[in-house]
Amino acid sequence: MIKLVRPIKPRQLDEETISLLTQRFIDNPNDSVWNQPYIKEALMKSSHEKCCYCECKSDKGDLHIEHFHPKSLYPNEVVCWENLLLSCSKCNRAKGTLDTVTNRLVNPYDDDPKEYIGIDKNYILRGIDKNGIGEFFINSIYKNGYIFKLSLYYHTIYTPFQIDLEELYKNYKIKDIGRNAYSLVSKLCNILEMVQSNKPYSAALSALVINNPNFIYLKTKIENSLSDDLISDFKFLYNEAVKNALKYLT
Ligand SMILES: [Zn+2]
């Protein structure tokens, strides 16, 4: 889960529309009044077409508009812009009707998830804050074994990067990288591209890549060999990865 920036409320969702749709829902709770294409489109864009809770990037059909404060308990917030997020059916189901007004749940639009959740060397997500907010989130949303499925996904995507980084380390360890520097920079950029916000599971994968000892070695090597302006793309991608990365627990 990464920090998201809440998009500007679509102009179609004006005060009049909000009260009209809210009343329709109160009169008939089976009326999916929140299911408006302009709402879904704005949420899709801001969550990089991923579930806001687990960052899976399943096909659009499996991403649904979700109510942070459950609509069954807070019908007046059924189309309240600040209450809408995009989530996969798995996370949506797990969250169910959890009362998030009385139970503190991390909201990626309001909170920075990396302050609450870390990842250990076995790719398992763990709560890291002393108030247990991260742990509560994990137990509430990644339940019924989903946490293990997620760790398997991380492992599957990360392994090729890990192998590439090991290979690069072997190739560049003893060499004065000199004229090979650019090719190394571009290979490291390719890996960083794959853990950016628009890619699945970027919070976990960023943490794994930037804490990989071979990556750290190679990063230092290019920083010592090339001037900052020659590695500006690398620096940009790296800083974005740092922004998203969960705390890596050793
Ligand atoms: Zn999800």
py3Dmol code that shows the C-alpha trace and the ligand (Angstrom):
import py3Dmol

protein = """\
ATOM      1  CA  MET A   1       0.000   0.000   0.000  1.00  0.00           C
ATOM      2  CA  ILE A   2       1.379   3.385  -0.972  1.00  0.00           C
ATOM      3  CA  LYS A   3       0.398   6.949  -0.130  1.00  0.00           C
ATOM      4  CA  LEU A   4      -2.159   8.241  -2.636  1.00  0.00           C
ATOM      5  CA  VAL A   5      -3.147  11.786  -3.469  1.00  0.00           C
ATOM      6  CA  ARG A   6      -6.886  12.301  -3.352  1.00  0.00           C
ATOM      7  CA  PRO A   7      -8.065  13.520  -6.728  1.00  0.00           C
ATOM      8  CA  ILE A   8     -10.142  16.651  -7.209  1.00  0.00           C
ATOM      9  CA  LYS A   9     -13.850  15.898  -6.838  1.00  0.00           C
ATOM     10  CA  PRO A  10     -15.402  15.384 -10.290  1.00  0.00           C
ATOM     11  CA  ARG A  11     -17.456  18.430 -11.276  1.00  0.00           C
ATOM     12  CA  GLN A  12     -20.467  16.177 -11.936  1.00  0.00           C
ATOM     13  CA  LEU A  13     -20.587  15.405  -8.214  1.00  0.00           C
ATOM     14  CA  ASP A  14     -21.975  18.773  -7.158  1.00  0.00           C
ATOM     15  CA  GLU A  15     -23.974  19.418  -4.000  1.00  0.00           C
ATOM     16  CA  GLU A  16     -27.307  18.878  -5.726  1.00  0.00           C
ATOM     17  CA  THR A  17     -26.237  15.532  -7.205  1.00  0.00           C
ATOM     18  CA  ILE A  18     -24.805  14.447  -3.858  1.00  0.00           C
ATOM     19  CA  SER A  19     -28.071  15.074  -1.988  1.00  0.00           C
ATOM     20  CA  LEU A  20     -30.119  13.499  -4.778  1.00  0.00           C
ATOM     21  CA  LEU A  21     -27.997  10.301  -4.886  1.00  0.00           C
ATOM     22  CA  THR A  22     -27.814  10.115  -1.089  1.00  0.00           C
ATOM     23  CA  GLN A  23     -31.593  10.329  -0.809  1.00  0.00           C
ATOM     24  CA  ARG A  24     -32.005   7.653  -3.494  1.00  0.00           C
ATOM     25  CA  PHE A  25     -29.732   5.345  -1.504  1.00  0.00           C
ATOM     26  CA  ILE A  26     -31.514   6.039   1.793  1.00  0.00           C
ATOM     27  CA  ASP A  27     -34.848   5.249   0.115  1.00  0.00           C
ATOM     28  CA  ASN A  28     -33.477   2.093  -1.481  1.00  0.00           C
ATOM     29  CA  PRO A  29     -30.201   0.646  -0.116  1.00  0.00           C
ATOM     30  CA  ASN A  30     -29.995  -1.680  -3.140  1.00  0.00           C
ATOM     31  CA  ASP A  31     -29.556   1.270  -5.458  1.00  0.00           C
ATOM     32  CA  SER A  32     -25.821   1.457  -6.348  1.00  0.00           C
ATOM     33  CA  VAL A  33     -25.865   5.234  -6.596  1.00  0.00           C
ATOM     34  CA  TRP A  34     -22.075   5.493  -6.194  1.00  0.00           C
ATOM     35  CA  ASN A  35     -21.533   3.475  -9.359  1.00  0.00           C
ATOM     36  CA  GLN A  36     -20.989   6.448 -11.652  1.00  0.00           C
ATOM     37  CA  PRO A  37     -18.390   6.184 -14.435  1.00  0.00           C
ATOM     38  CA  TYR A  38     -16.957   9.634 -13.604  1.00  0.00           C
ATOM     39  CA  ILE A  39     -16.368   8.563  -9.996  1.00  0.00           C
ATOM     40  CA  LYS A  40     -14.660   5.326 -10.957  1.00  0.00           C
ATOM     41  CA  GLU A  41     -12.535   7.023 -13.585  1.00  0.00           C
ATOM     42  CA  ALA A  42     -11.178   9.618 -11.152  1.00  0.00           C
ATOM     43  CA  LEU A  43     -10.436   6.964  -8.531  1.00  0.00           C
ATOM     44  CA  MET A  44      -8.800   4.672 -11.102  1.00  0.00           C
ATOM     45  CA  LYS A  45      -6.434   7.428 -12.130  1.00  0.00           C
ATOM     46  CA  SER A  46      -5.453   8.427  -8.613  1.00  0.00           C
ATOM     47  CA  SER A  47      -4.846   4.854  -7.457  1.00  0.00           C
ATOM     48  CA  HIS A  48      -2.804   4.016 -10.590  1.00  0.00           C
ATOM     49  CA  GLU A  49      -5.472   1.492 -11.592  1.00  0.00           C
ATOM     50  CA  LYS A  50      -4.687  -0.633  -8.557  1.00  0.00           C
ATOM     51  CA  CYS A  51      -6.458  -1.677  -5.380  1.00  0.00           C
ATOM     52  CA  CYS A  52      -5.726   1.094  -2.874  1.00  0.00           C
ATOM     53  CA  TYR A  53      -5.164  -1.441  -0.077  1.00  0.00           C
ATOM     54  CA  CYS A  54      -3.141  -4.299  -1.595  1.00  0.00           C
ATOM     55  CA  GLU A  55      -1.895  -2.729  -4.874  1.00  0.00           C
ATOM     56  CA  CYS A  56      -3.021  -5.664  -6.991  1.00  0.00           C
ATOM     57  CA  LYS A  57      -3.531  -4.639 -10.571  1.00  0.00           C
ATOM     58  CA  SER A  58      -6.264  -6.981 -11.619  1.00  0.00           C
ATOM     59  CA  ASP A  59      -8.387  -6.232 -14.632  1.00  0.00           C
ATOM     60  CA  LYS A  60     -10.665  -3.240 -14.259  1.00  0.00           C
ATOM     61  CA  GLY A  61     -13.684  -5.441 -13.646  1.00  0.00           C
ATOM     62  CA  ASP A  62     -12.350  -6.534 -10.274  1.00  0.00           C
ATOM     63  CA  LEU A  63     -11.738  -3.035  -8.952  1.00  0.00           C
ATOM     64  CA  HIS A  64     -14.730  -1.588  -7.186  1.00  0.00           C
ATOM     65  CA  ILE A  65     -15.632   1.706  -5.609  1.00  0.00           C
ATOM     66  CA  GLU A  66     -15.388   1.179  -1.896  1.00  0.00           C
ATOM     67  CA  HIS A  67     -16.675   3.205   1.041  1.00  0.00           C
ATOM     68  CA  PHE A  68     -14.084   3.850   3.719  1.00  0.00           C
ATOM     69  CA  HIS A  69     -16.837   4.437   6.268  1.00  0.00           C
ATOM     70  CA  PRO A  70     -19.232   1.603   5.386  1.00  0.00           C
ATOM     71  CA  LYS A  71     -22.338   2.812   3.583  1.00  0.00           C
ATOM     72  CA  SER A  72     -24.554   0.512   5.635  1.00  0.00           C
ATOM     73  CA  LEU A  73     -23.529   2.323   8.824  1.00  0.00           C
ATOM     74  CA  TYR A  74     -23.062   5.796   7.333  1.00  0.00           C
ATOM     75  CA  PRO A  75     -25.585   6.111   4.488  1.00  0.00           C
ATOM     76  CA  ASN A  76     -25.134   9.878   4.420  1.00  0.00           C
ATOM     77  CA  GLU A  77     -21.580   9.317   3.170  1.00  0.00           C
ATOM     78  CA  VAL A  78     -22.558   7.033   0.297  1.00  0.00           C
ATOM     79  CA  VAL A  79     -21.284   9.504  -2.316  1.00  0.00           C
ATOM     80  CA  CYS A  80     -19.201  11.717  -0.045  1.00  0.00           C
ATOM     81  CA  TRP A  81     -16.050  12.219  -2.121  1.00  0.00           C
ATOM     82  CA  GLU A  82     -13.676  11.832   0.841  1.00  0.00           C
ATOM     83  CA  ASN A  83     -15.257   8.466   1.614  1.00  0.00           C
ATOM     84  CA  LEU A  84     -14.647   6.824  -1.761  1.00  0.00           C
ATOM     85  CA  LEU A  85     -11.681   4.649  -2.718  1.00  0.00           C
ATOM     86  CA  LEU A  86     -10.973   1.886  -5.195  1.00  0.00           C
ATOM     87  CA  SER A  87     -10.376  -1.637  -3.979  1.00  0.00           C
ATOM     88  CA  CYS A  88     -10.281  -5.221  -5.219  1.00  0.00           C
ATOM     89  CA  SER A  89     -13.077  -7.569  -4.209  1.00  0.00           C
ATOM     90  CA  LYS A  90     -10.757  -9.455  -1.860  1.00  0.00           C
ATOM     91  CA  CYS A  91      -9.889  -6.399   0.242  1.00  0.00           C
ATOM     92  CA  ASN A  92     -13.424  -5.091  -0.078  1.00  0.00           C
ATOM     93  CA  ARG A  93     -14.847  -8.342   1.282  1.00  0.00           C
ATOM     94  CA  ALA A  94     -12.276  -8.544   4.081  1.00  0.00           C
ATOM     95  CA  LYS A  95     -13.057  -4.998   5.204  1.00  0.00           C
ATOM     96  CA  GLY A  96     -16.786  -5.741   5.099  1.00  0.00           C
ATOM     97  CA  THR A  97     -18.748  -3.501   7.439  1.00  0.00           C
ATOM     98  CA  LEU A  98     -15.852  -2.769   9.795  1.00  0.00           C
ATOM     99  CA  ASP A  99     -16.723   0.476  11.539  1.00  0.00           C
ATOM    100  CA  THR A 100     -13.783   2.676  10.567  1.00  0.00           C
ATOM    101  CA  VAL A 101     -15.105   5.592  12.586  1.00  0.00           C
ATOM    102  CA  THR A 102     -14.596   3.726  15.846  1.00  0.00           C
ATOM    103  CA  ASN A 103     -11.690   1.547  14.617  1.00  0.00           C
ATOM    104  CA  ARG A 104      -8.568   3.301  13.362  1.00  0.00           C
ATOM    105  CA  LEU A 105      -7.847   1.918   9.893  1.00  0.00           C
ATOM    106  CA  VAL A 106      -5.015   3.223   7.690  1.00  0.00           C
ATOM    107  CA  ASN A 107      -6.452   5.221   4.791  1.00  0.00           C
ATOM    108  CA  PRO A 108      -3.922   5.575   1.938  1.00  0.00           C
ATOM    109  CA  TYR A 109      -5.398   8.957   0.954  1.00  0.00           C
ATOM    110  CA  ASP A 110      -4.944  10.377   4.461  1.00  0.00           C
ATOM    111  CA  ASP A 111      -2.108   8.352   5.966  1.00  0.00           C
ATOM    112  CA  ASP A 112       1.326   7.370   4.764  1.00  0.00           C
ATOM    113  CA  PRO A 113       1.196   3.563   4.926  1.00  0.00           C
ATOM    114  CA  LYS A 114       4.961   3.219   5.381  1.00  0.00           C
ATOM    115  CA  GLU A 115       4.641   4.754   8.848  1.00  0.00           C
ATOM    116  CA  TYR A 116       2.524   1.780   9.888  1.00  0.00           C
ATOM    117  CA  ILE A 117       3.560  -1.218   7.801  1.00  0.00           C
ATOM    118  CA  GLY A 118       6.898  -2.880   7.175  1.00  0.00           C
ATOM    119  CA  ILE A 119       8.058  -5.948   5.288  1.00  0.00           C
ATOM    120  CA  ASP A 120      10.413  -8.599   6.634  1.00  0.00           C
ATOM    121  CA  LYS A 121      12.998 -10.681   4.805  1.00  0.00           C
ATOM    122  CA  ASN A 122      10.440 -13.457   4.260  1.00  0.00           C
ATOM    123  CA  TYR A 123       8.228 -10.959   2.403  1.00  0.00           C
ATOM    124  CA  ILE A 124       5.662 -10.900   5.203  1.00  0.00           C
ATOM    125  CA  LEU A 125       3.997  -7.578   6.031  1.00  0.00           C
ATOM    126  CA  ARG A 126       4.149  -6.487   9.669  1.00  0.00           C
ATOM    127  CA  GLY A 127       2.743  -3.644  11.719  1.00  0.00           C
ATOM    128  CA  ILE A 128       5.534  -1.320  12.872  1.00  0.00           C
ATOM    129  CA  ASP A 129       3.914   1.491  14.842  1.00  0.00           C
ATOM    130  CA  LYS A 130       3.706   1.305  18.617  1.00  0.00           C
ATOM    131  CA  ASN A 131      -0.045   1.916  18.654  1.00  0.00           C
ATOM    132  CA  GLY A 132      -0.747  -1.258  16.680  1.00  0.00           C
ATOM    133  CA  ILE A 133      -2.463   0.619  13.826  1.00  0.00           C
ATOM    134  CA  GLY A 134      -0.446  -1.185  11.142  1.00  0.00           C
ATOM    135  CA  GLU A 135      -1.047  -4.550  12.754  1.00  0.00           C
ATOM    136  CA  PHE A 136      -4.770  -3.862  13.001  1.00  0.00           C
ATOM    137  CA  PHE A 137      -4.857  -2.995   9.298  1.00  0.00           C
ATOM    138  CA  ILE A 138      -3.024  -6.193   8.322  1.00  0.00           C
ATOM    139  CA  ASN A 139      -5.292  -8.362  10.485  1.00  0.00           C
ATOM    140  CA  SER A 140      -8.423  -6.669   9.170  1.00  0.00           C
ATOM    141  CA  ILE A 141      -7.657  -6.484   5.439  1.00  0.00           C
ATOM    142  CA  TYR A 142      -5.049  -9.102   4.541  1.00  0.00           C
ATOM    143  CA  LYS A 143      -6.877 -11.851   6.374  1.00  0.00           C
ATOM    144  CA  ASN A 144      -7.848 -15.437   5.491  1.00  0.00           C
ATOM    145  CA  GLY A 145      -4.311 -16.157   4.304  1.00  0.00           C
ATOM    146  CA  TYR A 146      -4.159 -13.230   1.891  1.00  0.00           C
ATOM    147  CA  ILE A 147      -0.989 -12.003   3.606  1.00  0.00           C
ATOM    148  CA  PHE A 148       0.755 -15.231   2.509  1.00  0.00           C
ATOM    149  CA  LYS A 149      -0.565 -14.919  -1.028  1.00  0.00           C
ATOM    150  CA  LEU A 150       0.787 -11.379  -1.144  1.00  0.00           C
ATOM    151  CA  SER A 151       4.186 -12.537   0.071  1.00  0.00           C
ATOM    152  CA  LEU A 152       4.182 -15.134  -2.708  1.00  0.00           C
ATOM    153  CA  TYR A 153       3.384 -12.464  -5.313  1.00  0.00           C
ATOM    154  CA  TYR A 154       6.203 -10.251  -3.968  1.00  0.00           C
ATOM    155  CA  HIS A 155       8.579 -13.198  -4.050  1.00  0.00           C
ATOM    156  CA  THR A 156       7.617 -14.135  -7.619  1.00  0.00           C
ATOM    157  CA  ILE A 157       8.074 -10.615  -8.991  1.00  0.00           C
ATOM    158  CA  TYR A 158      11.172  -9.814  -6.935  1.00  0.00           C
ATOM    159  CA  THR A 159      13.177 -12.979  -7.662  1.00  0.00           C
ATOM    160  CA  PRO A 160      14.180 -12.029 -11.255  1.00  0.00           C
ATOM    161  CA  PHE A 161      15.301  -8.582 -10.008  1.00  0.00           C
ATOM    162  CA  GLN A 162      17.300 -10.256  -7.275  1.00  0.00           C
ATOM    163  CA  ILE A 163      18.988 -12.541  -9.820  1.00  0.00           C
ATOM    164  CA  ASP A 164      19.733  -9.605 -12.145  1.00  0.00           C
ATOM    165  CA  LEU A 165      21.233  -7.589  -9.301  1.00  0.00           C
ATOM    166  CA  GLU A 166      23.437 -10.496  -8.269  1.00  0.00           C
ATOM    167  CA  GLU A 167      24.600 -10.892 -11.854  1.00  0.00           C
ATOM    168  CA  LEU A 168      25.311  -7.159 -12.154  1.00  0.00           C
ATOM    169  CA  TYR A 169      27.215  -7.204  -8.883  1.00  0.00           C
ATOM    170  CA  LYS A 170      29.426 -10.046 -10.151  1.00  0.00           C
ATOM    171  CA  ASN A 171      30.065  -8.228 -13.437  1.00  0.00           C
ATOM    172  CA  TYR A 172      30.820  -4.837 -11.985  1.00  0.00           C
ATOM    173  CA  LYS A 173      32.418  -5.719  -8.655  1.00  0.00           C
ATOM    174  CA  ILE A 174      36.030  -5.724  -9.708  1.00  0.00           C
ATOM    175  CA  LYS A 175      35.748  -3.552 -12.784  1.00  0.00           C
ATOM    176  CA  ASP A 176      36.476   0.106 -12.912  1.00  0.00           C
ATOM    177  CA  ILE A 177      33.067   0.728 -14.430  1.00  0.00           C
ATOM    178  CA  GLY A 178      34.325   3.523 -16.685  1.00  0.00           C
ATOM    179  CA  ARG A 179      32.709   3.215 -20.100  1.00  0.00           C
ATOM    180  CA  ASN A 180      30.305   0.535 -18.864  1.00  0.00           C
ATOM    181  CA  ALA A 181      28.780   2.953 -16.393  1.00  0.00           C
ATOM    182  CA  TYR A 182      25.908   3.988 -18.644  1.00  0.00           C
ATOM    183  CA  SER A 183      24.815   0.461 -19.323  1.00  0.00           C
ATOM    184  CA  LEU A 184      24.800  -0.237 -15.580  1.00  0.00           C
ATOM    185  CA  VAL A 185      22.742   2.896 -14.925  1.00  0.00           C
ATOM    186  CA  SER A 186      20.218   1.882 -17.548  1.00  0.00           C
ATOM    187  CA  LYS A 187      19.924  -1.647 -16.132  1.00  0.00           C
ATOM    188  CA  LEU A 188      19.330  -0.280 -12.633  1.00  0.00           C
ATOM    189  CA  CYS A 189      16.776   2.166 -14.056  1.00  0.00           C
ATOM    190  CA  ASN A 190      14.946  -0.746 -15.717  1.00  0.00           C
ATOM    191  CA  ILE A 191      14.615  -2.478 -12.351  1.00  0.00           C
ATOM    192  CA  LEU A 192      13.472   0.703 -10.609  1.00  0.00           C
ATOM    193  CA  GLU A 193      10.890   1.299 -13.348  1.00  0.00           C
ATOM    194  CA  MET A 194       9.268  -1.988 -12.362  1.00  0.00           C
ATOM    195  CA  VAL A 195       8.642  -0.915  -8.764  1.00  0.00           C
ATOM    196  CA  GLN A 196       7.149   2.540  -9.430  1.00  0.00           C
ATOM    197  CA  SER A 197       3.671   3.648  -8.317  1.00  0.00           C
ATOM    198  CA  ASN A 198       2.028   2.477 -11.542  1.00  0.00           C
ATOM    199  CA  LYS A 199       3.256  -1.090 -11.041  1.00  0.00           C
ATOM    200  CA  PRO A 200       1.647  -3.719  -8.782  1.00  0.00           C
ATOM    201  CA  TYR A 201       2.829  -4.086  -5.182  1.00  0.00           C
ATOM    202  CA  SER A 202       5.169  -1.094  -5.458  1.00  0.00           C
ATOM    203  CA  ALA A 203       5.403  -0.452  -1.702  1.00  0.00           C
ATOM    204  CA  ALA A 204       6.730  -3.938  -0.938  1.00  0.00           C
ATOM    205  CA  LEU A 205       8.851  -4.304  -4.078  1.00  0.00           C
ATOM    206  CA  SER A 206      10.465  -0.870  -3.690  1.00  0.00           C
ATOM    207  CA  ALA A 207      11.484  -1.853  -0.170  1.00  0.00           C
ATOM    208  CA  LEU A 208      12.988  -5.131  -1.374  1.00  0.00           C
ATOM    209  CA  VAL A 209      14.936  -3.558  -4.250  1.00  0.00           C
ATOM    210  CA  ILE A 210      16.365  -0.502  -2.481  1.00  0.00           C
ATOM    211  CA  ASN A 211      17.465  -2.631   0.479  1.00  0.00           C
ATOM    212  CA  ASN A 212      19.051  -5.333  -1.650  1.00  0.00           C
ATOM    213  CA  PRO A 213      22.797  -5.312  -0.722  1.00  0.00           C
ATOM    214  CA  ASN A 214      23.860  -5.712  -4.379  1.00  0.00           C
ATOM    215  CA  PHE A 215      21.643  -2.804  -5.383  1.00  0.00           C
ATOM    216  CA  ILE A 216      23.134  -0.665  -2.612  1.00  0.00           C
ATOM    217  CA  TYR A 217      26.669  -1.568  -3.757  1.00  0.00           C
ATOM    218  CA  LEU A 218      25.913  -0.774  -7.423  1.00  0.00           C
ATOM    219  CA  LYS A 219      24.144   2.461  -6.530  1.00  0.00           C
ATOM    220  CA  THR A 220      27.209   3.652  -4.599  1.00  0.00           C
ATOM    221  CA  LYS A 221      29.418   2.635  -7.493  1.00  0.00           C
ATOM    222  CA  ILE A 222      27.558   4.688 -10.093  1.00  0.00           C
ATOM    223  CA  GLU A 223      27.212   7.632  -7.727  1.00  0.00           C
ATOM    224  CA  ASN A 224      30.978   7.631  -7.243  1.00  0.00           C
ATOM    225  CA  SER A 225      31.706   7.288 -10.972  1.00  0.00           C
ATOM    226  CA  LEU A 226      29.218   9.648 -12.594  1.00  0.00           C
ATOM    227  CA  SER A 227      28.148  13.199 -11.894  1.00  0.00           C
ATOM    228  CA  ASP A 228      24.626  13.857 -10.581  1.00  0.00           C
ATOM    229  CA  ASP A 229      23.323  15.277 -13.860  1.00  0.00           C
ATOM    230  CA  LEU A 230      24.307  12.100 -15.714  1.00  0.00           C
ATOM    231  CA  ILE A 231      22.304   9.948 -13.358  1.00  0.00           C
ATOM    232  CA  SER A 232      19.315  12.267 -12.901  1.00  0.00           C
ATOM    233  CA  ASP A 233      16.830   9.662 -14.243  1.00  0.00           C
ATOM    234  CA  PHE A 234      18.214   7.073 -11.879  1.00  0.00           C
ATOM    235  CA  LYS A 235      18.013   9.505  -8.960  1.00  0.00           C
ATOM    236  CA  PHE A 236      14.433  10.378  -9.801  1.00  0.00           C
ATOM    237  CA  LEU A 237      13.315   6.732  -9.975  1.00  0.00           C
ATOM    238  CA  TYR A 238      15.254   5.919  -6.811  1.00  0.00           C
ATOM    239  CA  ASN A 239      13.670   8.782  -4.852  1.00  0.00           C
ATOM    240  CA  GLU A 240      10.204   7.706  -6.004  1.00  0.00           C
ATOM    241  CA  ALA A 241      10.961   4.168  -4.829  1.00  0.00           C
ATOM    242  CA  VAL A 242      12.116   5.500  -1.455  1.00  0.00           C
ATOM    243  CA  LYS A 243       8.865   7.465  -1.159  1.00  0.00           C
ATOM    244  CA  ASN A 244       6.796   4.308  -1.675  1.00  0.00           C
ATOM    245  CA  ALA A 245       8.965   1.760   0.118  1.00  0.00           C
ATOM    246  CA  LEU A 246       7.700   0.136   3.283  1.00  0.00           C
ATOM    247  CA  LYS A 247      10.145  -0.134   6.134  1.00  0.00           C
ATOM    248  CA  TYR A 248      12.415  -3.125   5.557  1.00  0.00           C
ATOM    249  CA  LEU A 249      12.719  -5.223   8.702  1.00  0.00           C
ATOM    250  CA  THR A 250      15.955  -7.134   9.043  1.00  0.00           C
TER     251      THR A 250
END
"""
ligand_1 = """\
1
ZN
Zn -6.888 -5.370 -2.679
"""
view = py3Dmol.view(width=600, height=400)
view.addModel(protein, "pdb")
view.setStyle({"model": 0}, {"cartoon": {"style": "trace"}})
view.addModel(ligand_1, "xyz")
view.setStyle({"model": 1}, {"stick": {}})
view.zoomTo()
view.show()
